[in-house]
Amino acid sequence: MAYEPNNGADRKMYQGNWKCGKCGGAITELPFEPDPAREDSLMCKDCHRAQRDSAPQRDRQMYEGNWPCSKCGGSITQLPFEPRDTSNLMCRDCFRK
């Protein structure tokens, strides 16, 4: 299942005549209303995608343990955070539901 922002609702797009701060290309539509003071840092789709794709991916620290799922009682052996309270932990399947 793909992530759908706004529960699949159409995103409001803003029309204008802006320039990409990286390549100088024309930007005529944005998914947000840009701050006039920051218009020089706007990026077109291609430059935004290139910057996003070139960013180094960080490895998320995982915590090993043996915690019970609060919904189904199954075993949770790895979490992306160190739990302070284990009374409301859920396994992936229960969390997704």
N, C-alpha and C positions, 0 to 999 in steps of 0.2 A: 504494500500500500504506500503510495507516494504521499509526501507531506503536502498538504493543501492549506496555505495560509487563508485566514478568514473563512474557514470551513467551506472552501470552494467558491465563495462569493467573488464576483468580479472586483478587481482592484481598481480604485480610482486612479486615473492617469492624468498628469498635468501637462498641458501643452505650452510650448514656449520656443524661444530661439536662443539656445545656449551653445557654448563651445566646450569640447572636451579639453580638460586641462593637460592631458598627456599628448594626444595626437593632433589636437586642433580641429577635429571633425565636428560636424554639426550634430547637436542633440535637439530633437524636437519634442520628445516625450519622456517623462520621468514618472516613476511610481510614488513620488513625494514632491512636495512643494519646496524647492531649494531656498536656502537662506541666501539673500542677496550678498551678504558679506562673505559667503563661501563659494560663490559661483565659479571662481577660478580653480576650484579643486574638484569640480564635477568630472565624471568619466563616462564615456560612451559604453555601450554594452560590451564591445570587443575589448577595450582596455580594462574594464572592470573584470571581465572573465579572465583575461591574461594575468592580471594581478592576483586574483583569487587562486588560479591554478598554480602560480609560481610560489605562493606562500608555503613555507615549510610546515608540514603536518607534525603536530606535537603528539607524542605518545602519552596517552592518559595513564596516570598512575592508578594501578588497581590494587585493592586490598584483599588479601587472602584470609579466609576464615571458614567457619561452619555455622551459619545462622539459619534458623527456621523461618520459612515464609509464614507471615501472619495470616494469610488467607487459606492456603492449601496444606501447609505444614511441610512442604518439600524443603530440600536442602539448598541453601544459597552458599556457594563457595567463593564467589568473587564479586566485589562491589567497586564502583568507581569513586567511592568515598569511604572514610572510616566512620562507621555508625557510632553515634553517642547513645542512641536509644534503639534497641532491637525489637521493641514491641510492635512496630508498624512496618517492618521490612517486608517487601514482596519480591517473589521471583519474577523473572521476565514475563512469563506467561500471564501471571495474575496482574502484573503492572500494566500490560498491554490491554487487558480487559477493562 
